[in-house]
Amino acid sequence: MKIALVGYGKMGKIIDGIATSRGHEIVSRLNETPTSENLNDPDVVIEFSNPEVAFQNIKTCLEQSIPVICGTTGWLTQKPEVERIAAANNTSFLYGSNFSLGVNLFFALNEKLADLMKNFSEYNVQLEEIHHTHKKDAPSGTAISLAEGIIKNNPNFSAWKLEETAEDQLGIFAIREDEVPGTHSVFYRSDVDEIEIKHTAFSRDGFALGAVIAAEWIQGKTGNFTMNDVLFG
């Protein structure tokens, strides 16, 4: 494939190496706004930029009918509009809050546990995420996906909230520490014990590989997708 990388920071550079090692050609490496000229006619765009510019980056590419794989978090209020643009231009869009195989298995485990625990009111639920100090959004997209998975399977919650909560809100605690790729934990605590599930990333390589696999998978497809479609279905 010919791949354009929109957002060429740490993740972009790792994706570059992995995609090249799998035989793909990187035709564009951008930290500026993509255009029809500087994208260089790619088969797919992989977008890892910043929340402030992600929507415009994605919109520009989709309007040229270029499939987009997006791993930027913190902009999701505009995601329905992006999905509409993808459909209108007969192309494809895939958003992942986390492209790691392990995290996507963790998402499935989280939903199963939420369903098991929904009738045990003696357990209080809490999420915690730890990331490097350079991360621009809080909570992380992965933590939000975990919260949404719990809310979907547990009628006791209607929304998530950062830090302290009230009534039917699910709490997410965001911690920033130097050079932590990403650690996510879900706790069920009672007066007598605690159940914890946890995913710890050792590097960004798993995220990057998943993004490249998603780009390979999306070729020839039209529509809006998630990593569930890539890995499970």
C-alpha positions as CSV (number, residue, x, y, z in Angstrom):
1,M,0.0,0.0,0.0
2,K,0.9,3.7,-0.3
3,I,0.4,5.2,3.1
4,A,0.2,8.9,4.1
5,L,1.0,9.6,7.8
6,V,-0.8,12.7,9.1
7,G,0.8,13.6,12.4
8,Y,4.5,12.6,12.5
9,G,5.3,12.6,16.2
10,K,6.4,9.6,18.2
11,M,3.6,7.4,17.1
12,G,3.9,8.4,13.5
13,K,7.6,7.5,13.5
14,I,6.9,4.1,15.0
15,I,4.1,3.5,12.5
16,D,6.5,4.5,9.7
17,G,9.0,1.8,10.7
18,I,6.4,-1.0,11.2
19,A,4.6,-0.2,7.9
20,T,7.9,-0.1,6.0
21,S,9.0,-3.4,7.5
22,R,5.7,-4.9,6.2
23,G,6.4,-3.8,2.7
24,H,4.3,-0.7,2.5
25,E,5.5,2.7,1.0
26,I,5.2,5.9,3.1
27,V,4.3,8.6,0.5
28,S,3.8,11.5,2.9
29,R,4.8,12.4,6.4
30,L,2.9,15.5,7.6
31,N,2.8,17.7,10.6
32,E,0.9,20.3,8.6
33,T,-2.7,20.3,7.3
34,P,-3.1,17.7,4.6
35,T,-4.0,18.8,1.0
36,S,-4.5,17.0,-2.3
37,E,-0.9,18.1,-3.2
38,N,1.0,17.1,-0.1
39,L,-0.8,13.7,0.5
40,N,0.7,12.4,-2.7
41,D,-2.2,10.1,-3.7
42,P,-2.1,7.5,-0.9
43,D,-4.2,4.3,-0.7
44,V,-4.9,5.1,3.0
45,V,-4.2,7.8,5.6
46,I,-3.1,7.0,9.2
47,E,-3.9,10.0,11.4
48,F,-2.3,10.4,14.8
49,S,-2.2,14.1,15.4
50,N,-3.7,16.4,18.1
51,P,-7.3,16.8,19.2
52,E,-7.4,20.4,18.0
53,V,-6.6,19.6,14.3
54,A,-7.9,16.0,14.0
55,F,-11.3,16.8,12.7
56,Q,-10.1,19.0,9.9
57,N,-7.3,16.6,9.0
58,I,-9.8,13.7,8.7
59,K,-12.4,15.8,6.9
60,T,-9.9,16.9,4.3
61,C,-8.8,13.3,3.5
62,L,-12.3,11.8,3.5
63,E,-13.5,14.5,1.1
64,Q,-10.9,13.2,-1.3
65,S,-12.4,9.7,-0.9
66,I,-9.2,8.5,0.9
67,P,-9.8,5.9,3.7
68,V,-8.7,7.2,7.1
69,I,-7.4,5.2,10.1
70,C,-7.5,7.6,13.1
71,G,-6.0,7.1,16.5
72,T,-6.2,10.7,17.8
73,T,-8.4,11.0,20.9
74,G,-10.1,14.0,22.5
75,W,-12.2,15.2,19.5
76,L,-15.1,12.7,19.5
77,T,-18.0,15.2,19.7
78,Q,-17.4,15.6,16.0
79,K,-17.2,11.9,15.2
80,P,-20.8,11.6,13.9
81,E,-20.0,14.4,11.4
82,V,-16.9,12.5,10.2
83,E,-18.9,9.3,9.8
84,R,-21.4,11.3,7.7
85,I,-18.6,12.7,5.5
86,A,-17.2,9.2,5.0
87,A,-20.5,7.9,3.8
88,A,-21.2,10.9,1.6
89,N,-17.8,10.4,-0.2
90,N,-18.2,6.6,-0.5
91,T,-15.1,5.9,1.4
92,S,-14.1,4.4,4.8
93,F,-13.2,5.6,8.3
94,L,-12.0,3.6,11.2
95,Y,-11.5,5.2,14.7
96,G,-9.7,3.4,17.4
97,S,-9.2,4.7,20.9
98,N,-6.5,2.1,21.1
99,F,-5.3,-0.2,18.3
100,S,-3.4,-2.7,20.5
101,L,-4.6,-6.3,20.2
102,G,-4.3,-6.7,24.0
103,V,-6.4,-3.6,24.7
104,N,-9.1,-4.8,22.4
105,L,-9.2,-8.1,24.2
106,F,-9.3,-6.1,27.4
107,F,-12.3,-4.2,26.2
108,A,-14.2,-7.5,25.6
109,L,-13.2,-8.8,29.1
110,N,-14.3,-5.5,30.6
111,E,-17.8,-5.8,29.1
112,K,-18.1,-9.4,30.2
113,L,-17.1,-8.5,33.8
114,A,-19.5,-5.5,33.8
115,D,-22.3,-7.8,32.9
116,L,-21.4,-10.3,35.6
117,M,-21.2,-7.6,38.3
118,K,-24.3,-5.5,37.5
119,N,-26.4,-7.2,40.1
120,F,-23.9,-6.9,43.0
121,S,-24.5,-3.5,44.4
122,E,-22.1,-4.0,47.3
123,Y,-19.2,-3.5,44.8
124,N,-18.3,0.1,43.8
125,V,-16.7,0.5,40.3
126,Q,-13.9,2.8,39.4
127,L,-11.5,3.3,36.5
128,E,-7.9,4.5,36.6
129,E,-5.6,5.4,33.7
130,I,-1.9,6.3,33.8
131,H,-0.2,7.9,30.8
132,H,2.9,9.9,30.0
133,T,2.9,13.6,30.9
134,H,2.9,14.6,27.1
135,K,-0.7,13.2,26.7
136,K,-2.9,16.2,25.8
137,D,-6.4,14.8,26.8
138,A,-7.8,13.3,30.0
139,P,-9.3,10.9,30.5
140,S,-7.7,8.8,27.7
141,G,-9.8,7.5,24.8
142,T,-9.1,4.0,26.0
143,A,-10.5,4.9,29.5
144,I,-13.6,6.4,27.9
145,S,-14.1,3.2,25.8
146,L,-13.8,1.1,29.0
147,A,-16.3,3.4,30.7
148,E,-18.7,3.1,27.8
149,G,-18.4,-0.7,27.9
150,I,-19.4,-0.7,31.6
151,I,-22.3,1.7,31.1
152,K,-23.6,-0.4,28.2
153,N,-23.7,-3.5,30.4
154,N,-24.6,-2.1,33.8
155,P,-27.9,-0.2,34.1
156,N,-26.7,1.4,37.4
157,F,-24.6,3.9,35.4
158,S,-25.8,6.5,32.9
159,A,-22.6,8.5,32.4
160,W,-18.9,8.7,33.2
161,K,-17.1,11.6,34.9
162,L,-13.5,12.6,35.5
163,E,-12.5,12.4,39.1
164,E,-15.2,12.6,41.8
165,T,-18.7,11.4,40.9
166,A,-22.3,11.5,42.2
167,E,-25.3,9.2,41.9
168,D,-25.2,7.2,38.7
169,Q,-21.9,8.5,37.4
170,L,-18.9,6.2,36.8
171,G,-15.6,7.7,38.0
172,I,-12.4,7.8,35.9
173,F,-9.2,8.9,37.6
174,A,-6.4,10.1,35.2
175,I,-2.8,10.1,36.4
176,R,0.1,11.5,34.4
177,E,3.7,10.2,34.9
178,D,6.9,10.4,32.9
179,E,7.1,8.1,29.9
180,V,4.3,5.7,30.7
181,P,2.9,4.3,27.4
182,G,-0.5,3.5,29.0
183,T,-1.9,1.5,32.0
184,H,-5.6,1.0,32.5
185,S,-7.3,-0.6,35.5
186,V,-10.9,-1.3,36.4
187,F,-11.7,-1.9,40.1
188,Y,-14.7,-3.5,41.8
189,R,-14.3,-2.8,45.5
190,S,-16.5,-4.0,48.4
191,D,-15.9,-3.8,52.1
192,V,-14.3,-7.2,52.1
193,D,-12.5,-7.6,48.9
194,E,-11.5,-6.1,45.5
195,I,-11.6,-7.4,41.9
196,E,-9.2,-5.7,39.5
197,I,-8.6,-6.2,35.8
198,K,-5.6,-4.3,34.3
199,H,-3.8,-3.8,31.0
200,T,-0.3,-2.4,30.9
201,A,1.4,-1.4,27.7
202,F,5.2,-1.8,27.7
203,S,5.7,0.4,24.5
204,R,3.8,2.1,21.7
205,D,4.7,-0.6,19.3
206,G,1.5,-2.6,19.9
207,F,-0.6,0.5,19.1
208,A,1.4,1.2,15.9
209,L,1.2,-2.4,14.6
210,G,-2.6,-2.4,15.2
211,A,-3.0,0.8,13.2
212,V,-1.1,-0.7,10.2
213,I,-3.1,-3.9,10.4
214,A,-6.3,-1.8,10.4
215,A,-5.0,0.1,7.3
216,E,-4.3,-3.3,5.5
217,W,-7.8,-4.6,6.5
218,I,-9.7,-1.5,5.3
219,Q,-8.6,-1.7,1.7
220,G,-11.6,-2.1,-0.6
221,K,-14.1,-1.5,2.1
222,T,-16.7,1.3,2.4
223,G,-18.3,2.4,5.7
224,N,-17.4,3.3,9.3
225,F,-15.6,0.7,11.3
226,T,-13.9,0.0,14.7
227,M,-11.1,-2.4,15.7
228,N,-13.8,-4.9,16.6
229,D,-14.5,-5.3,12.9
230,V,-10.8,-5.8,12.2
231,L,-10.1,-8.3,15.0
232,F,-13.3,-10.1,15.7
233,G,-15.4,-9.7,12.7
